[in-house]
Amino acid sequence: MTNREKIVKLARTFKAICSHPVEFARFSLAFGESHLKGHASRKHGVGSGLPTIDLLDLFPNFSERVVPYAYLEGGSTAIDLALLKALARRYENCRYFEIGAWRGESVANVASVAEECVSLSLSDDELRTLGWNDLHLATARFFSDGLKNVVHIGHDSKTFDYRPYLGTCDIVFIDGDHSYDGVRSDTVNAFRLLRDERSVIVWHDYMRTAETDILWGVLAGLLDGAPQGASRHIYHVSNTLCAVYINGRIPLADVVYPATPDKVFEVQITAKKYRP
C-alpha cells in the first residue's frame, strides 16, 4: 500500500468515526488518554503508573466498617471508603475536606470518625446547567444531608475561595471533575489546604480497577498540580482505585498482573431499608 493509499484509508476511517457520535467520543477519549500518558511519562517518568504501597503496610491491623454503602453506579468502592476512614482515625479531631460529593457516601462514612467534614460540590443551579434534572438532584448529598458535623458548600471548586480553610485540613479527598484540568486545579488547592507534614491527599479514580487501567488524565493532572518534590510521596494504594500523597517511610509493593492474592478480606453484607 502506498503512502497516498494509507492517507486516504485513514481519512475514510476518521470520517466514519466522526459520523457516529459514540465512536467519536471513544476515539477522542482514547486519543486524549494516549496523549496524557505520553505527557506523564516524559515529564514525570511514570510510564507504568505510580509506585504502589500495600494497604497492610499502611495499616497492619486494617479493620473498618463501611456504612452507608449503596452499591450503585458512580460511587467509590467499599475498600476506598474504608481507606478514608482508616486515614481519618490517624488524627485527633480530624478535619476532612472533600471535593465532589455525589450521593454523600464518602463524607458520611468519614463523618462517623472525624470531628469536622467539609464537602464542596457544584450547587444545584450549576448541576442543572449540566443537565441534571430533579431525579438526579434528589440523589445529591443523599446520605450526608442533615449530618451535624458535615458542612456542605455548593460551588465550583475551580473558583471557590479556599482562604477560610487554608492550612487547616488533615485529609483532602479529590473526587470531583476527573478531567486533566479539573484534577490539576483541585490538586493545586488541595496542597494549600493541608495542615502539616502528617496531612494526606487522596485522589479517587486514579485507576478504573484495583489492578489495571490507569486514568492517565487524572494521573497527569495530579502530578502537574502537585508542588515540586511532592510526587516522590504520591503512591497507588493496593486493592483500591486511589492515589495518595502521604509522608513517611513506606515500603513499595511488588506489582504483578494478574496478581496472586496476598491478603484476604472478610466481608459481611447486611441490607435494610434506608430511613434518614
Secondary structure, 3 states (H helix, E strand, C coil): CCHHHHHHHHHHHHHHHHCCHHHHHHHHHHHHHHHHHHHHHHHHCCCCCCCEECHHHHCCCCCCCCCCCCCCCCCCCHHHHHHHHHHHCCCCCCEEEEECCCCCHHHHHHHCCCCEEEEEECCHHHHHHCCCCHHHHHHCCCCCCCCCCEEEEECCCCCCCCHHHCCCECEEEECCCCCHHHHHHHHHHHHHHECCCCCEEEECCCECCCCCCECHHHHHHHHHHCCCCHHHHEEEECCCCCEEECCCCCCECCCCCCCCCCCCCCCCCCCCCCCC
